[in-house]
Amino acid sequence: MTGPASGHTIGIVGGTWRARVTPSGALVAMDGSVILDWWVAAEDRWHTPAREPTCRQRLVEGVPVVETAIRVPGGDVVETVYAVADGGGLAVVALQNRSPAPIAVALSRRDLLTSHPPATVPVQGGDAPPDALVLPIGHRSTVVVAIAPDRSGPGLLPSGLPKPEQVVRGWLRQTEVGADVRLPESPAVALPTLRSRLLLDGPPAADEPVPFLVAVAELGRLGVDVEPSVEAAAVAADELARLTRDRSAPVPWLVDAGLAAAGEVFGRAGHRRGVEDVAAARAGRSDVEPVPLAPAGDLTDLAWALRRVAVERSGAVDLFPASFPPAWRGHAVEAYRVPIGAGMLAVALRWHGTRPAVLWEIDGPGATVLRCSGLDPAWSTSTARGEALLAEPGTACTLRGDPTASGGEVGTSAPLIG
C-alpha cells in the first residue's frame, strides 16, 4: 500500500484535520487514525485498486476533490474523496458504480457514517479483511459514506451534504482570488492545484528561501494573514540579498523572484523598512537571468507564470520581457490581478498579423513606466490605461500608443481589458 507521504491532501480551509488520498484511493488521515482502504467485488472477481493496472486518478478541476477509478466488466467504479465543513467537518467518500451490473465495495473501517445500513456478510475470496464493512451498490448507482474526524461514527450520514461538483466550485472560487494568468499552449501551470495545496498545507520550510517566499506571497494574495511569516521572510530575504552581491555572474531569476515576493510580503504586513531593503537589493542588479521557457513543476511555477507576463523593478514594469518565446508569437496572452507595487495590473496581448498589440490597465496609486522589451524595445508609456500596436518583433517602430509612448501615435479610445 502507498504510504501517507504520497498522494493528494484533502481538508477544509481554516480547519486542522487533514488526510492524504493515496494514488490507489486509500484515505490516510494525518491524525494517526486507521487507514480507509477499499476493494470492489464485481461479477468477475474481487478487485484491489492498489494492484489494478486500470487504476487511475485525477484531481477534479485541479482542486482537492480526488477521483480514483478502476475498470470492472462493462464500466468503471469511481471513488470520489473530498472534505466538507458540514457536521463539524467530514471526509466524504462517494462510491459510484458506472457498470451495468451490481457490485459490492468493502471498506477497511467500520466507524463510518452511512446513509444506509451496510451488509452483514463477511468478505470471502479477496484481499479485504473478513470484518470489512460491505456496501452493495446497484448498477449506475452511488453510495456515500463519511469519516467524522472526531471519530464519532458509526452512525447515520447527515442529509444534504454538498456534492462533489459543489465542492469543486467552492474551491475554484477560493483559488481564483489571486492572479489569473492565461498563457498560450505550453507546459501547463496548474494554479488552482498549487493554490489549494498551499491553503491546506501552508508554505514549505523557510530553509528553502525562494519557494517559501513565493508561497507566502501567494497566500497573501489569497487573503491569508502574512504577519506570522514576516520574521522568517526577513531571514530568507537576507539570504537571497547576499547572493545578489556576487558580480561574477548574472542573478538567477529565482533569486530575484524570491526577493520580489519578499517585498510583496513586507508590503502587505506594513513593514516599510523591509520593502525598501528589498528594493535596494534588486535595484543594484539589473543583470537577471531570463525566465526559462518551461515551468519547473513545483511551487516556483507561481512566480514563473507571473514573470512570463510582467517583471517589475525600480518603478518600471516590463511586459512580456526579453525571454518572450518565439513559439508564442501570434497567440493571445491575458493576465489579471498581477501585483505590481501597491496596485494591480491587467494586461492582454493580441496580434494584428505579425504585429503585437498590448492592452493594459493599472489599478493603484502612483505612476508606473511600462515597457515591452521582448517584443518592442523602443516602446514605453507611463499612462495607467491604454492600448498600443507595437512594431513587428525585430523592428523598432511603434505605430499606436499614447502621448508618452516612444514613437507612438495617440489612439482615440482605450477599451477596458476583458
C-alpha positions as CSV (number, residue, x, y, z in Angstrom):
1,M,0.0,0.0,0.0
2,T,1.2,3.5,-0.8
3,G,2.5,5.4,2.3
4,P,1.0,8.5,3.7
5,A,3.7,10.7,2.2
6,S,2.3,10.3,-1.3
7,G,-1.0,11.4,-2.8
8,H,-3.2,14.4,-2.5
9,T,-4.2,16.3,0.6
10,I,-7.9,16.9,1.4
11,G,-9.3,19.1,4.2
12,I,-11.1,22.4,4.7
13,V,-9.5,25.9,4.8
14,G,-9.5,27.1,8.4
15,G,-9.8,23.6,9.8
16,T,-6.9,21.5,11.2
17,W,-7.9,18.0,10.1
18,R,-6.1,16.7,7.0
19,A,-5.8,13.5,5.2
20,R,-3.9,12.2,2.1
21,V,-5.6,10.2,-0.6
22,T,-3.0,7.7,-2.0
23,P,-2.7,7.0,-5.7
24,S,-4.9,3.9,-5.3
25,G,-7.6,5.9,-3.4
26,A,-6.9,4.9,0.2
27,L,-7.5,7.6,2.7
28,V,-4.7,8.2,5.2
29,A,-5.7,10.6,8.0
30,M,-2.9,12.7,9.4
31,D,-4.3,12.3,12.9
32,G,-3.0,8.8,13.1
33,S,-6.3,7.0,12.8
34,V,-6.8,3.8,10.8
35,I,-6.4,4.0,7.0
36,L,-9.6,3.7,5.0
37,D,-8.9,1.4,2.1
38,W,-11.3,-0.1,-0.4
39,W,-11.9,-3.2,-2.6
40,V,-14.5,-3.9,-5.2
41,A,-16.4,-7.2,-5.8
42,A,-17.6,-7.2,-9.4
43,E,-19.2,-10.1,-11.3
44,D,-15.8,-11.5,-12.4
45,R,-13.7,-11.2,-9.2
46,W,-12.6,-9.1,-6.3
47,H,-10.6,-6.0,-7.5
48,T,-7.8,-4.5,-5.3
49,P,-7.3,-0.9,-6.5
50,A,-3.7,-0.8,-5.4
51,R,-2.9,-3.7,-7.7
52,E,-5.2,-2.9,-10.6
53,P,-3.4,-1.9,-13.8
54,T,-6.6,0.1,-14.8
55,C,-6.4,2.2,-11.6
56,R,-6.1,5.9,-12.5
57,Q,-6.6,9.1,-10.5
58,R,-7.2,12.8,-11.0
59,L,-7.9,16.0,-9.2
60,V,-11.3,17.3,-10.4
61,E,-10.6,20.7,-12.0
62,G,-7.3,20.6,-10.2
63,V,-8.7,21.1,-6.7
64,P,-8.8,18.8,-3.6
65,V,-11.6,16.6,-4.9
66,V,-9.8,13.3,-5.7
67,E,-11.3,10.9,-8.2
68,T,-10.0,7.3,-8.4
69,A,-11.4,4.9,-10.9
70,I,-10.8,1.2,-11.7
71,R,-12.2,-0.9,-14.5
72,V,-14.7,-3.7,-14.0
73,P,-16.7,-5.6,-16.6
74,G,-18.9,-3.2,-18.5
75,G,-17.6,0.1,-17.0
76,D,-15.8,1.8,-14.1
77,V,-16.2,2.0,-10.3
78,V,-15.3,5.5,-9.2
79,E,-14.4,6.7,-5.8
80,T,-14.5,10.5,-5.1
81,V,-13.0,11.8,-1.9
82,Y,-13.3,15.3,-0.5
83,A,-13.8,17.2,2.7
84,V,-16.7,19.4,3.8
85,A,-17.4,21.7,6.7
86,D,-20.8,20.2,7.4
87,G,-21.2,18.2,10.6
88,G,-18.2,19.8,12.2
89,G,-16.0,18.7,9.3
90,L,-16.3,15.4,7.4
91,A,-14.2,13.4,4.9
92,V,-16.7,12.3,2.3
93,V,-16.2,9.2,0.1
94,A,-18.7,8.8,-2.8
95,L,-18.6,5.4,-4.5
96,Q,-20.2,5.3,-7.9
97,N,-20.9,2.2,-9.9
98,R,-20.8,3.1,-13.6
99,S,-21.1,-0.5,-14.8
100,P,-24.4,-2.3,-15.8
101,A,-24.2,-4.9,-13.1
102,P,-24.5,-4.6,-9.3
103,I,-21.2,-4.6,-7.3
104,A,-20.2,-4.5,-3.7
105,V,-17.5,-2.3,-2.1
106,A,-15.6,-3.4,1.0
107,L,-14.1,-0.7,3.3
108,S,-11.4,-1.3,5.9
109,R,-13.1,0.9,8.6
110,R,-16.4,0.3,10.2
111,D,-16.6,3.6,12.1
112,L,-18.2,5.4,9.1
113,L,-21.3,7.5,8.7
114,T,-23.5,5.8,6.1
115,S,-26.8,6.7,4.5
116,H,-28.0,3.1,4.6
117,P,-27.1,0.1,6.8
118,P,-24.2,-1.9,5.4
119,A,-24.3,-5.6,4.6
120,T,-23.5,-8.0,7.4
121,V,-21.9,-10.8,5.2
122,P,-18.2,-11.5,5.8
123,V,-15.8,-10.8,3.0
124,Q,-14.5,-14.0,1.3
125,G,-12.1,-14.6,-1.6
126,G,-10.5,-11.1,-1.8
127,D,-7.7,-9.0,-0.1
128,A,-10.2,-7.2,2.1
129,P,-10.2,-8.2,5.8
130,P,-13.0,-10.6,6.8
131,D,-14.6,-8.0,9.1
132,A,-14.6,-5.2,6.4
133,L,-17.7,-3.1,6.0
134,V,-19.5,-4.1,2.9
135,L,-21.7,-1.8,0.8
136,P,-23.9,-3.2,-2.0
137,I,-24.2,-0.7,-4.9
138,G,-26.7,-1.2,-7.7
139,H,-25.9,-0.5,-11.4
140,R,-25.5,3.2,-12.2
141,S,-25.9,4.0,-8.5
142,T,-23.8,5.9,-5.9
143,V,-23.3,5.2,-2.2
144,V,-21.8,7.9,0.1
145,V,-20.0,7.4,3.4
146,A,-18.1,9.8,5.6
147,I,-15.4,9.8,8.3
148,A,-16.0,12.2,11.2
149,P,-12.6,13.5,12.3
150,D,-13.7,13.4,15.9
151,R,-14.2,9.6,15.4
152,S,-17.9,9.8,16.4
153,G,-19.0,7.1,14.0
154,P,-20.5,4.8,13.1
155,G,-23.9,6.4,12.6
156,L,-26.2,8.0,10.0
157,L,-24.8,10.3,7.4
158,P,-26.2,13.9,7.7
159,S,-28.6,14.8,5.0
160,G,-27.9,17.5,2.4
161,L,-24.1,17.1,2.2
162,P,-22.6,19.0,-0.7
163,K,-22.0,17.1,-3.8
164,P,-18.5,16.9,-5.4
165,E,-19.4,19.4,-8.1
166,Q,-20.4,21.9,-5.4
167,V,-17.2,21.4,-3.5
168,V,-15.2,21.9,-6.8
169,R,-17.0,25.2,-7.4
170,G,-16.2,26.3,-3.9
171,W,-12.5,25.6,-4.2
172,L,-12.4,27.3,-7.6
173,R,-13.9,30.5,-6.1
174,Q,-11.2,30.4,-3.3
175,T,-8.3,29.9,-5.7
176,E,-9.5,32.5,-8.3
177,V,-8.8,35.3,-5.9
178,G,-5.1,35.5,-7.0
179,A,-3.7,36.5,-10.3
180,D,-5.3,35.0,-13.4
181,V,-2.7,34.2,-16.0
182,R,-3.7,32.7,-19.3
183,L,-0.8,31.7,-21.4
184,P,-0.6,30.1,-24.9
185,E,-0.1,26.4,-25.4
186,S,2.8,25.5,-23.2
187,P,3.5,23.2,-20.2
188,A,0.6,24.0,-18.0
189,V,0.9,25.7,-14.7
190,A,-1.9,24.3,-12.5
191,L,-2.7,27.4,-10.5
192,P,-5.8,26.0,-8.7
193,T,-3.8,22.9,-7.7
194,L,-0.9,24.9,-6.4
195,R,-3.1,27.4,-4.6
196,S,-5.4,24.8,-3.0
197,R,-2.3,22.9,-1.8
198,L,-0.9,26.0,-0.3
199,L,-4.2,26.8,1.5
200,L,-4.2,23.3,3.0
201,D,-0.5,22.5,3.6
202,G,0.8,26.1,4.2
203,P,4.2,27.2,2.9
204,P,7.2,25.0,2.8
205,A,10.0,25.2,5.3
206,A,11.8,28.6,5.4
207,D,15.1,26.9,4.8
208,E,14.1,26.8,1.1
209,P,14.0,30.6,0.8
210,V,12.6,31.0,-2.7
211,P,9.7,28.5,-2.5
212,F,9.0,29.8,1.0
213,L,8.8,33.5,-0.1
214,V,6.9,32.7,-3.3
215,A,4.4,30.7,-1.2
216,V,3.8,33.3,1.5
217,A,3.3,36.0,-1.1
218,E,0.8,33.9,-2.9
219,L,-1.0,33.1,0.4
220,G,-1.2,36.9,1.0
221,R,-2.9,37.3,-2.4
222,L,-5.4,34.6,-1.4
223,G,-6.3,36.6,1.7
224,V,-4.2,34.8,4.3
225,D,-2.5,36.9,7.0
226,V,1.2,37.0,6.3
227,E,2.3,38.7,9.5
228,P,3.1,35.4,11.3
229,S,5.6,34.7,8.4
230,V,7.4,38.1,8.3
231,E,10.2,37.2,10.6
232,A,11.1,34.1,8.7
233,A,10.6,36.0,5.4
234,A,13.2,38.6,6.6
235,V,15.8,35.9,7.2
236,A,15.1,34.3,3.8
237,A,15.2,37.6,2.0
238,D,18.5,38.5,3.7
239,E,19.9,35.1,2.4
240,L,18.8,35.9,-1.1
241,A,20.1,39.5,-0.9
242,R,23.6,38.2,-0.1
243,L,23.5,36.2,-3.4
244,T,23.0,39.4,-5.4
245,R,26.3,40.8,-4.2
246,D,28.3,38.4,-6.3
247,R,29.0,40.3,-9.5
248,S,30.8,37.4,-11.3
249,A,27.6,36.1,-12.8
250,P,24.0,37.2,-13.6
251,V,21.5,37.0,-10.8
252,P,19.4,33.7,-11.1
253,W,15.8,34.6,-12.0
254,L,14.5,32.7,-9.0
255,V,16.7,34.7,-6.6
256,D,15.2,37.9,-8.0
257,A,11.7,36.4,-7.9
258,G,12.1,35.4,-4.3
259,L,13.2,38.9,-3.4
260,A,10.2,40.4,-5.3
261,A,8.0,38.0,-3.3
262,A,9.6,39.1,0.0
263,G,8.9,42.8,-0.9
264,E,5.3,42.0,-1.5
265,V,5.1,40.2,1.8
266,F,6.6,43.1,3.7
267,G,4.3,45.5,1.9
268,R,1.2,43.5,2.9
269,A,2.4,43.4,6.5
270,G,3.2,47.2,6.5
271,H,6.9,46.7,7.1
272,R,8.2,49.6,5.1
273,R,11.9,49.1,6.0
274,G,11.7,45.5,4.6
275,V,10.2,46.9,1.3
276,E,13.0,49.4,1.0
277,D,15.7,46.9,1.7
278,V,14.4,44.5,-0.9
279,A,14.0,47.3,-3.5
280,A,17.6,48.4,-2.9
281,A,18.9,44.8,-3.3
282,R,17.0,44.3,-6.6
283,A,17.8,47.8,-8.0
284,G,21.5,47.1,-7.6
285,R,21.3,44.2,-10.1
286,S,19.6,44.6,-13.4
287,D,21.5,41.6,-14.9
288,V,19.0,39.0,-14.0
289,E,18.8,35.7,-16.0
290,P,15.7,35.4,-18.2
291,V,12.8,33.3,-17.1
292,P,13.1,29.7,-18.5
293,L,10.7,28.6,-21.3
294,A,9.1,25.9,-19.2
295,P,7.9,25.8,-15.6
296,A,9.6,23.6,-13.1
297,G,6.5,21.8,-11.9
298,D,6.7,23.0,-8.3
299,L,5.7,26.0,-6.1
300,T,8.0,28.3,-8.1
301,D,5.6,27.9,-11.0
302,L,3.6,30.6,-9.3
303,A,6.4,33.1,-9.8
304,W,7.1,31.7,-13.3
305,A,3.6,32.3,-14.5
306,L,3.6,35.9,-13.3
307,R,7.1,36.6,-14.7
308,R,6.1,35.3,-18.1
309,V,3.7,38.3,-18.1
310,A,5.5,41.1,-16.2
311,V,8.7,41.8,-14.3
312,E,8.8,44.9,-12.0
313,R,12.0,46.7,-10.9
314,S,12.7,50.2,-9.7
315,G,9.2,51.5,-10.6
316,A,9.2,50.1,-14.1
317,V,7.3,47.1,-15.4
318,D,8.5,45.1,-18.3
319,L,5.6,43.4,-20.1
320,F,6.4,40.1,-21.8
321,P,10.1,40.5,-21.2
322,A,13.1,39.6,-23.2
323,S,12.6,35.9,-23.0
324,F,9.2,36.0,-24.8
325,P,9.1,32.6,-26.5
326,P,9.1,32.8,-30.3
327,A,6.5,29.9,-30.3
328,W,4.0,32.1,-28.6
329,R,4.0,34.7,-31.3
330,G,0.6,35.0,-32.9
331,H,-1.1,33.6,-29.8
332,A,-3.1,35.7,-27.3
333,V,-2.0,36.2,-23.7
334,E,-4.1,37.6,-20.8
335,A,-3.4,38.3,-17.2
336,Y,-5.5,39.9,-14.5
337,R,-4.8,41.0,-10.9
338,V,-1.0,40.8,-11.4
339,P,0.6,42.5,-8.3
340,I,2.8,45.5,-9.1
341,G,3.9,47.8,-6.2
342,A,0.8,48.9,-4.4
343,G,-1.5,48.2,-7.3
344,M,-2.7,45.5,-9.7
345,L,-2.1,45.1,-13.4
346,A,-4.4,43.7,-16.1
347,V,-2.8,43.1,-19.5
348,A,-3.6,41.4,-22.7
349,L,-1.6,40.7,-25.8
350,R,-3.3,40.4,-29.2
351,W,-1.9,40.1,-32.7
352,H,-2.7,42.0,-35.9
353,G,-1.0,39.8,-38.5
354,T,2.7,39.7,-37.4
355,R,2.4,42.8,-35.1
356,P,1.6,42.5,-31.4
357,A,-0.9,44.8,-29.7
358,V,-0.8,45.3,-26.0
359,L,-3.7,46.5,-23.8
360,W,-3.2,47.4,-20.2
361,E,-4.8,48.8,-17.1
362,I,-3.2,49.6,-13.8
363,D,-5.4,49.9,-10.7
364,G,-3.5,51.6,-7.9
365,P,-1.6,54.7,-6.8
366,G,1.3,56.3,-8.4
367,A,2.7,56.3,-12.0
368,T,4.4,53.3,-13.4
369,V,6.6,53.2,-16.5
370,L,5.6,50.3,-18.8
371,R,8.0,48.7,-21.3
372,C,7.8,45.7,-23.6
373,S,11.4,44.7,-24.1
374,G,10.7,41.2,-25.5
375,L,8.5,42.5,-28.3
376,D,9.3,46.2,-29.0
377,P,12.3,47.6,-27.0
378,A,11.6,51.1,-28.3
379,W,8.1,51.3,-26.7
380,S,7.3,52.7,-23.3
381,T,4.5,54.5,-21.6
382,S,3.6,56.0,-18.2
383,T,-0.2,56.0,-18.5
384,A,-2.3,53.8,-16.3
385,R,-4.6,52.6,-19.1
386,G,-4.3,52.2,-22.8
387,E,-3.6,50.2,-25.9
388,A,-0.7,50.2,-28.3
389,L,0.1,48.5,-31.6
390,L,3.7,47.6,-31.3
391,A,6.3,47.1,-34.0
392,E,6.7,43.7,-35.6
393,P,9.2,41.8,-33.5
394,G,12.7,42.6,-34.8
395,T,11.9,46.2,-35.8
396,A,11.9,49.3,-33.5
397,C,8.8,51.3,-34.6
398,T,5.7,51.8,-32.5
399,L,2.7,53.0,-34.5
400,R,0.0,53.3,-31.9
401,G,0.0,54.1,-28.2
402,D,-0.4,57.2,-26.1
403,P,1.2,60.6,-25.8
404,T,4.2,59.3,-23.9
405,A,4.7,56.2,-25.9
406,S,8.1,56.2,-27.7
407,G,7.4,56.9,-31.3
408,G,3.7,56.4,-30.6
409,E,0.5,57.8,-32.1
410,V,-2.4,58.5,-29.8
411,G,-5.4,56.1,-30.0
412,T,-8.9,57.6,-29.9
413,S,-10.0,55.2,-27.2
414,A,-8.7,52.8,-24.7
415,P,-11.2,50.0,-24.0
416,L,-11.2,48.0,-20.8
417,I,-9.3,44.7,-20.9
418,G,-11.6,41.8,-20.9
